[in-house]
Every structure is written in C-alpha cells, then in structure tokens.
Amino acid sequence: MTTAAAQRVTLIGKPDCHLCDEALAVIAQVCAETGDGWQELSIMDDPLLYDDYWERIPVVLVDGQPHDFWKVDPDRLRAALTGGTNR
C-alpha cells in the first residue's frame, strides 16, 4: 500500500475470504507493475460498505468507481490503470 494521495485502487472485502485473498494478490502485483497505490477496506469495519457490497465481495474500485467484483482480471485492471482499452 502507498499513501492515501496516490491510492487509485480500493479492494473492499472481509477477513477469511478466499476470493478477497486472490483479488489482493492480483491487485498487489498489478499495482507494483504500474506504480499505482492501493488500499484495502473491510465490510466488517464499516456498516455502509457492508450494506452496499456484502453480496459482491471482493469489490474493486479504480479511482473511486466500480471496476470488478468476485474475480479480478489482471489484464483488465492493468488496462484501467494505464489507460488501455480493457475498461
């Protein structure tokens, strides 16, 4: 993770979620390649996130906008971060 100002990717998930763990691995790898920052939020820590996302976790936001849920495609995420066409 990097400083809040540089975070472009947000992973919304919860502890002990295997899909969240898989998404985290993809996000960490892609963001390491692109130099973009990321953060991880838990629906267990925020009632609003829980209400909005509990049945779709993991949810990935790019620049605050919904990008993917359940599975994160590394090529699609990379394209979204680098201005490619896979948005």
N, C-alpha and C positions, 0 to 999 in steps of 0.2 A: 504494500500500500504506500501511497505517497501523500503529500499534503493535500488538504481539502481543496485548495485553489486549483490543483491540477487533476482532480479526480473526474474522469469522464464516464467511467463505468461503475454502476452500482449493482451489486448482487443482493437480492432480497431472498432470504431463505430462513432456515432454522437449524438448530443443532441436531445431530444424529440423523441427517437426511442424506442418503447416498447420492441422490441426484444433485443436491446442493454441493456436495464434495466434488463431484465430477465437473460441475459448472465452474467451481472455484479454480480447479486445476486448469481448465481451458482459459479462463479469464486471466489468471496469473501469467500463463505462458504467452498469450497474445499481447497483453499489456507490456510484458517485458520486451517483446519484439518491437512494439510500436513506440514505447516510451510513455505511454499514457498511464495515468493513475487510476486506481480503483478503490472502492470501499465495499465493505460487507455489512449489511444490516439484517437483524433477525426480527421476524414477525413476533417472536416471543417477547421482545422488548418494547414493542410499540403497538398498542391496540388498533391504531388506524391502519398500519401496514397489515396487521392480521386481518382486519375486516376486508381490505382491498385485495389481498393476494393469497390468502391461506390455501385456496384450492388450486393455485397455479404455480407454486414454488417448485424450483427456483425461478425467479423472475430477474431478468437482466434489463437494466436501463442504460441507454447511452445518451449522454448529455441530457439526462432527466426524462427521456422519452422511452416508452416501452420498446424493447428490441426483440427479446426471445423469452420463452418460458419453457419449463421442463427440461429441454435439451439446448445446449449452446453449441452452435456450429462455429468452429474456429475460423473458417474462411469467411463466413458471413460477418462475424464480429470484426475481423481484421479489415474487411472492406468498409464497414461502417466507420471504423476509426481512421482509415486512411483516405476516405473519400472515394473508394471504389464503387462499383455498381451493384454490389450484392446487398443492398439495404432492404 
